[in-house]
Amino acid sequence: MKIYFCGSIAGGRKFEDVYGKIVDYLKAQAHQVLSEHIVRKDIFEYERQFTPQQIFQRDIEMLNQADRVIAEISNPSLGVGYEICHALQRNMKVLCVYQNGLYVSRMITGNTMPGIRISSYRKFDDLIKIVDRFVTDDELLETDEIKPDVESG
């Protein structure tokens, strides 16, 4: 399956290690991660070779090729929000995951559009179970697993 993975770049790299583990796991499961560049340690230097227009065009083209989208939203990011919205407007299936206990935008957690699944995780093993279910579930629920003990804003 072709997966477009989203994670914060300009908004902060605090969850960079989590991004890398997700991408490594997906690849180990024989999925193609179209946006693998997101996990590069030198992402800022790497992207300097492109204009903003080239980055936009590249990312939209990859996003449009994807079968599903996985967004790690623990770190706020305008770009990730844009990618989520673009995917949903194209009727794509989108998984948004975030660390339990974080304050996450209600523009994401309150979204009930068809195709979106929003889940929090406490540890990486939980995250992998959520990802596995998302990539194998052809009868994707609209939204599930929003933890009532997590404040979102």
N, C-alpha and C positions, 0 to 999 in steps of 0.2 A: 504494500500500500504506500502511496505517496503522501507524506506528512509534511505540512508546513508548520514549523515550530516557531513560536513567538516568545521573545523575552526582551526585557529592557536593555537598551544600549545607552542612549543619551540620558535616560532618566536615572541611571545608576546601575552598577554591576554587582551589587551586594549578593545576588543569588546566582552568580555566574557558575559556581560549582554545581548547583542543582541543575542548571540548564545543560551542562556537560553530561551529567549522569543520565538525564532524560534522553538526550540525543544518543548517547552510547547505548543505552538500553534498547531504544527503538531500532537502531542499526543492528544490534545483536539479534533482534527478532526478525530480521530480514526486511524491515521497512526502509524505504528510501526517504531520507530527511532532506527535503529540497533546500531548506534554509540553514544548513549546517554551519555556515559562516558565523552565525550568532554566537557560537561557543568559542570562537577564536580568542585566545588571550591577547592578541594584538589587533583586536577589531577596530580600534580607533585609527591606528596607523594604516591598516588594510583598507579601510573605507575612504581614506584621504585621496586615493587614486581615482575616485569616482565623484562626479558632480551630484548634487542633491537630486537632480532630475534622473540621472542614470540609476541611482539607488532606488528611487521610487519606481521607475519602470521595471527594473530587475525584480524587485520584491513583489510587485503586483503580478508580473508574469509568472513567477514561481507560485504565488498564492492561487492564481487561477488554474494552475496545473494540479493542485493538490486534491487528494480524495477527502482528507480531513485536516483540521487545524487544531493544534494543541498550543495553548497560551499559558505560560507561567506568569501569573499576574500579582505575585507577592510584592513586587516593586512597581509603583505606578509608572506608566509610560504612555505618552500620547500616541506614539507609533503603534504600540501593541493594541491600544483601543481602536485606532483606525483600522488595523488589520482585522480585528474581530468583527467590527461593523461591516467592513467590505465583504468578508466571508459570509456573514449572515444574510446580507443583501443578495448574495449569489446562491442562497439556499444550501450552503455548505454546513456540515456538521462541525461544531466547535466545542472543544473542551477547554474550560478555564480552570486552572488549579492554583491554589495559594496555601501558604502555611497557616495552619489553624491559629487563631488568636490575633491575626493581623487585621488592621482596619482597611478594608477594601472598598473601592468605589461602589456606591449603590447603582450607578449607571451600568455596572456589570452584574452585580448580585441581584439587582431587581429586574433584570432582563428576562422576559418570558417568551421571547421569539422562538418559533420552532427551530430545532437543531442545536440549541445551546445546552450544554451541561456544565454546571458550576460545582466544583467540589473543593473542600479544604482537606488538608492532610496534616498529620502530626509527625510522621516519620517517613523516610524514603520508601520503606516497604509498603506503606499505605498508598503512597503516590503511584507506585508501580502497579498495584492492583487496580487503581482507578484508571490508569492509562490502558492497561490490558483490556479492561471491560469496554472502554471507549472504542478501541481499535477493532474489537471483535463483535461488538453489538450492532447488528443491522437494524434492530428495532429500538433505536436510540430514543430515550425519553427526552422531553423538552428540557426540563431542569430537574436536578435531584441533588441530594446530599448537601444542601446548604445547612450547615451546622447551626442550630439555634443558639448555641453558646458563644458564637462568634459575632462580634459587633462589626458591622459594615457601614461605610459612610461615603 
